[in-house]
Every structure is written in C-alpha cells, then in structure tokens.
C-alpha cells in the first residue's frame, strides 16, 4: 500500500491523464454505439417501410384482378385505389368516423349520409360494432367506373370467432376535384339526366338516377296540366311502369314502395316523385327508355268503380 501511494505521488499527473483518457475513450465508445444503434434502427425502419410498401403493392396487384369483368384495374391506379379503400376501412374499424367521412364522395354524402352523425349511426355503428377486419377485391370495371367488393367480418384473432359470416359492401372509386373519393353502401353513382316529356295532360322531367348495385332510383318532376286528378299508375299490373335497356330487357318499377298518395297529382299540381326500379348493375348496361303504360286520367271516376280513360307514354333517355 505504501508503495502504491508513493507511486501515485511520484506519477500523479500521468495517472490522472491515464484515467481521464480511459474515461474519454469509454464516452467515445458509448457515443459511437448510440449513433450506430440509431442508424441501425433507422435502417430497419426503412427496410420495414419498404417491405410494407412492397407487400401492399403486391397485395393491391392481387386485389386488382376483377372477379366479374374481363378487364382488371390498370397498374397506374392500383396503389392509389388500394390505399384509398384500405385507409377508409381502417378508419371505420378503428372507430374514427370523422376521418372516414372525409374520404366519401359528394354523391354519397348528398344521397346517403348528409352529416357525420348520420354516417356514424347508419354505417359505422351498424357494420363495425366490436373488433372488425376487412378484405377487398376488384369486382368489375365498367367504362370509367372501378367497383370493388368489400367483406367486413369479425377479427378472428381478437374475438376468437370465425370469419365465415361477413357483411358485404360494394364501393366505387369516384373521381372528384382532381382526387379520388369513395361511393359506399352499394352506391355506384348519381347520373344527372334532365330529359323531358310533354303531353296535353302531363309535363314530366326525369331529373336524375341514383345507381346502386341492385337497383336504380329515378327522380321525376311531374306537372298535372288538367282539371282532373291523375293517378300515375293504378298498380293493377306490376309491370306497367318499367325501364327498357338497349337489348329490350325490362326492369319493373317497385311501386309497392310508393304509397298511393305519392302517385296522385291534383289538378294543376307539380310534385317530385322518386321511384325505384329493379335493374341489377351489369357491365355495359344502357337504359334507353322509361315507360309509364297505365296512367289514370280521372282518379275520382276510377275510385268510384267506373270505366276511365287511361294513357301511356315513354321517355327517351
């Protein structure tokens, strides 16, 4: 011990230089290790992002193969469309309705969900209660429309339930103001029509058609030009009001959904009527005409049980 103290007193400066040198080297090593660790973490993050992007691209390629149509989603659109659909349904499964709502098209908002609260109540809460997952696949390309089938099911890992039971939706990519939005809940889109028909008794304008996967809803503005009450359809025949396509297929109006009062026009009255037709959306379908073939021109005489004059008309679209 005495020798160590003596050595220290004789070499005090050298000892401290050595100690400080060792401390400095340790600090440098720690800093270098920290920098190396951060670089490695950053590199791993970039690799993970690249792998995720590559995985999404591959997945979107697979999901862009149309089930019904012969034409798949073009390569330049696959990632944009896939990202949009995935982002929307991720927001829904994560119960973020405001963010999901921001991805809806104006047609969907105007037609189905005019407020976030209605969207949350009628779509999110109804279809995404609990822990849900989803998958999607291109269904059909028709003209400029790209329609995807979406399946929403219980998250099997979280709930322990199988995903054999699922809710099915169809979503359509809608170009809007230089970006893409979504039509959801089977809405394909809204077509502005404004084709008119005029006779001695009636003025009728077909305003628009809301196109869904399984039906269309047409809006009509109709004016009764007579001094008698008119019934637009007696509903004695289920096929008396119908659409006609370019191959002469007929699609009947579902007039049982309209009460009789909706179909009655008082003398001089103008009203707007919405009628649903039973056409199923198919690739290349073109509706060319609307037929009303059982218009009762004197409703009061008709309900009294007497014979009454009837008329028919068709509107070219």
C-alpha positions in Angstrom: 0.0 0.0 0.0 2.8 2.4 0.9 4.5 1.6 -2.4 1.2 2.4 -4.3 0.9 5.8 -2.5 4.5 6.6 -3.2 4.0 5.6 -6.9 0.9 7.8 -7.1 2.6 10.8 -5.6 5.6 10.4 -7.9 3.4 9.9 -11.0 0.2 11.8 -10.1 0.0 13.7 -13.4 0.5 10.6 -15.5 -2.1 8.6 -13.5 -4.8 11.3 -14.0 -4.0 11.6 -17.7 -4.5 7.8 -18.0 -7.7 7.9 -16.0 -9.2 10.8 -18.0 -8.0 9.1 -21.2 -9.8 5.9 -20.3 -13.0 7.8 -19.3 -12.8 9.7 -22.6 -12.4 6.5 -24.6 -15.4 5.0 -22.8 -17.5 8.0 -23.6 -16.5 8.0 -27.2 -17.4 4.3 -27.5 -20.8 4.9 -25.9 -21.5 7.8 -28.3 -20.4 5.7 -31.3 -22.5 2.8 -30.1 -25.5 5.1 -29.7 -25.0 6.5 -33.1 -24.6 3.0 -34.6 -27.8 1.9 -32.8 -29.8 4.8 -34.1 -28.5 4.2 -37.6 -29.4 0.6 -37.4 -32.9 1.4 -36.1 -33.4 3.9 -38.9 -32.2 1.4 -41.4 -34.5 -1.3 -40.0 -37.4 1.2 -40.1 -36.7 2.0 -43.8 -36.4 -1.7 -44.6 -39.8 -2.3 -42.8 -41.4 0.5 -44.7 -40.0 -0.8 -48.0 -41.3 -4.3 -47.2 -44.7 -2.9 -46.1 -44.9 -0.9 -49.3 -43.8 -3.8 -51.4 -46.3 -6.0 -49.6 -49.1 -3.5 -50.2 -48.2 -3.2 -53.9 -48.2 -7.0 -54.3 -51.5 -7.2 -52.4 -53.0 -4.4 -54.4 -51.9 -6.2 -57.6 -53.8 -9.3 -56.4 -56.8 -7.3 -55.3 -56.9 -5.5 -58.7 -57.8 -8.7 -60.5 -61.5 -8.2 -61.3 -63.9 -11.1 -60.3 -66.6 -10.3 -62.9 -65.0 -8.1 -65.5 -62.5 -9.3 -68.1 -60.6 -6.1 -67.5 -58.5 -5.6 -64.3 -57.7 -2.3 -62.7 -54.8 -0.7 -64.7 -51.4 -0.8 -63.0 -51.2 3.0 -62.7 -54.3 3.1 -60.5 -53.8 0.0 -58.3 -51.9 1.6 -55.4 -54.0 4.8 -55.3 -57.2 2.8 -55.3 -56.0 0.2 -52.8 -54.6 2.8 -50.4 -57.9 4.8 -50.5 -60.0 1.7 -49.7 -57.7 0.5 -47.0 -57.5 3.9 -45.4 -61.2 4.3 -45.3 -62.0 0.9 -43.8 -59.1 1.2 -41.4 -60.7 4.4 -40.1 -64.0 2.5 -39.8 -62.6 -0.5 -37.9 -60.6 1.9 -35.6 -63.9 3.8 -34.9 -62.8 7.1 -36.4 -65.9 8.2 -38.3 -64.8 11.8 -38.9 -61.7 10.7 -40.8 -63.6 8.1 -42.7 -66.3 10.6 -43.7 -63.7 12.9 -45.2 -63.0 10.2 -47.8 -66.6 9.9 -49.1 -67.7 11.4 -52.4 -70.2 14.2 -52.6 -72.7 11.9 -54.2 -72.5 9.6 -51.2 -72.9 12.5 -48.8 -75.8 14.0 -50.6 -77.6 10.7 -51.3 -77.0 8.7 -48.1 -75.1 10.5 -45.3 -75.6 14.3 -45.2 -73.9 14.5 -41.8 -71.1 12.7 -39.9 -73.6 11.8 -37.2 -75.8 10.0 -39.7 -72.9 8.3 -41.3 -71.6 7.1 -37.9 -75.1 5.9 -36.9 -76.2 4.2 -40.1 -72.9 2.9 -41.4 -70.1 2.8 -38.8 -72.0 1.7 -35.8 -74.2 -0.8 -37.7 -71.4 -2.5 -39.6 -68.3 -2.0 -37.4 -69.5 -2.7 -33.9 -66.8 -4.5 -31.9 -63.5 -5.6 -33.4 -63.8 -5.9 -37.1 -61.5 -6.7 -40.0 -62.0 -6.4 -43.8 -60.8 -7.6 -47.2 -61.5 -6.2 -50.7 -61.2 -7.3 -54.3 -61.9 -5.6 -57.6 -65.3 -6.7 -58.8 -66.0 -5.0 -62.1 -64.7 -2.3 -64.4 -67.4 -0.7 -66.5 -66.4 2.3 -68.6 -64.7 4.7 -66.2 -66.1 3.0 -63.1 -64.0 0.8 -60.8 -66.1 -1.2 -58.4 -64.7 -3.2 -55.5 -66.3 -5.9 -53.4 -65.6 -5.5 -49.7 -66.1 -8.1 -46.9 -66.3 -6.9 -43.3 -66.0 -9.6 -40.7 -65.1 -10.3 -37.0 -61.4 -10.0 -36.3 -60.7 -13.7 -35.6 -57.5 -13.1 -33.5 -59.3 -10.6 -31.3 -62.7 -12.2 -30.9 -61.9 -15.9 -31.4 -64.8 -16.0 -33.9 -64.5 -17.4 -37.4 -64.9 -15.0 -40.3 -67.2 -17.3 -42.3 -70.0 -14.8 -41.6 -69.4 -11.4 -43.1 -71.2 -8.2 -44.2 -70.7 -7.4 -47.9 -70.4 -4.0 -49.4 -69.6 -2.6 -52.8 -67.6 0.6 -53.2 -66.9 2.6 -56.3 -63.9 4.9 -57.0 -65.3 8.3 -57.7 -63.0 11.0 -59.3 -63.8 14.3 -57.7 -61.9 17.7 -58.0 -58.7 16.1 -59.1 -58.6 13.3 -56.4 -60.4 10.1 -55.7 -63.2 9.6 -53.2 -65.5 6.7 -52.4 -69.1 5.8 -53.1 -70.1 3.2 -50.5 -73.0 1.1 -49.3 -73.6 -0.2 -52.9 -73.9 3.2 -54.4 -72.3 3.3 -57.9 -73.0 7.0 -58.5 -75.6 9.6 -59.4 -76.4 10.5 -63.0 -77.9 13.8 -64.0 -80.5 13.2 -66.8 -83.0 16.1 -67.2 -84.9 14.5 -70.1 -88.5 15.7 -70.5 -91.8 14.5 -71.9 -94.8 16.7 -72.6 -98.4 15.8 -73.5 -101.8 17.5 -73.2 -102.1 16.1 -69.7 -98.6 16.0 -68.2 -95.2 17.5 -68.2 -92.6 15.1 -66.9 -88.9 15.7 -66.4 -86.5 12.9 -65.4 -84.1 14.7 -63.1 -81.5 12.1 -62.0 -80.8 8.5 -61.3 -79.2 7.1 -58.2 -77.5 4.0 -59.4 -76.9 1.1 -56.8 -75.7 -2.4 -57.4 -79.1 -3.9 -57.2 -81.5 -1.1 -58.3 -81.8 2.4 -59.5 -83.9 5.3 -58.0 -85.2 7.8 -60.6 -86.4 11.2 -59.6 -89.2 12.8 -61.6 -90.8 16.2 -61.6 -94.3 15.9 -62.8 -97.0 18.5 -63.5 -100.7 17.8 -64.0 -101.9 20.2 -66.7 -105.6 19.1 -66.5 -108.5 20.0 -64.3 -108.9 16.4 -63.1 -106.9 14.3 -60.6 -104.4 12.0 -62.2 -103.0 8.7 -60.9 -99.6 7.9 -62.3 -100.1 4.1 -62.1 -103.0 2.0 -60.9 -100.7 -0.7 -59.8 -103.1 -3.3 -61.2 -100.2 -4.8 -63.2 -96.7 -5.0 -61.6 -95.0 -4.4 -65.0 -96.9 -1.3 -66.2 -94.1 1.1 -65.3 -90.6 -0.1 -66.3 -87.2 0.7 -67.7 -86.0 -0.6 -71.0 -82.4 -1.2 -72.0 -80.7 -1.3 -75.4 -81.3 -5.0 -75.7 -85.0 -4.7 -74.8 -84.8 -6.1 -71.3 -87.4 -4.7 -69.0 -86.9 -3.7 -65.3 -90.0 -3.2 -63.4 -90.7 -0.3 -61.0 -91.1 -1.3 -57.4 -94.2 0.7 -56.9 -95.3 -1.2 -53.8 -92.7 1.1 -52.1 -94.7 4.2 -53.0 -98.0 4.8 -51.3 -100.9 5.8 -53.5 -100.8 9.4 -52.4 -97.3 9.8 -53.9 -98.7 8.7 -57.3 -101.7 11.1 -57.3 -101.5 14.6 -58.8 -104.2 17.1 -58.1 -105.3 19.4 -60.9 -102.5 21.9 -61.7 -100.2 20.2 -59.1 -96.4 19.8 -59.6 -94.6 17.3 -57.4 -91.3 15.4 -57.3 -91.6 11.6 -57.1 -88.9 9.0 -56.6 -89.4 5.5 -58.0 -87.1 2.5 -57.5 -86.5 0.1 -60.4 -85.2 -3.4 -60.1 -82.3 -3.4 -62.5 -79.1 -5.1 -61.3 -75.9 -3.2 -62.2 -74.1 -5.0 -65.0 -71.1 -4.2 -67.2 -72.3 -2.3 -70.3 -75.9 -1.9 -69.4 -77.5 1.1 -71.1 -81.0 2.2 -70.1 -82.7 3.8 -73.1 -86.3 4.4 -72.1 -88.7 4.8 -69.2 -92.3 3.6 -69.8 -95.5 4.6 -68.0 -98.2 2.5 -69.5 -101.1 2.7 -67.1 -101.8 6.4 -66.3 -105.3 7.0 -65.0 -106.5 10.4 -66.2 -109.5 10.8 -63.9 -108.8 9.3 -60.4 -112.1 10.2 -58.9 -114.1 8.4 -61.5 -111.6 5.4 -61.2 -112.1 5.1 -57.4 -115.9 5.2 -57.9 -115.5 2.0 -59.8 -116.3 3.3 -63.2 -114.5 2.9 -66.5 -112.0 5.6 -67.0 -109.7 6.9 -69.8 -106.1 5.8 -69.4 -102.9 6.8 -71.3 -99.3 5.8 -71.7 -96.1 7.5 -72.6 -92.4 6.7 -72.9 -89.3 9.0 -72.2 -86.2 8.6 -74.3 -83.0 8.8 -72.2 
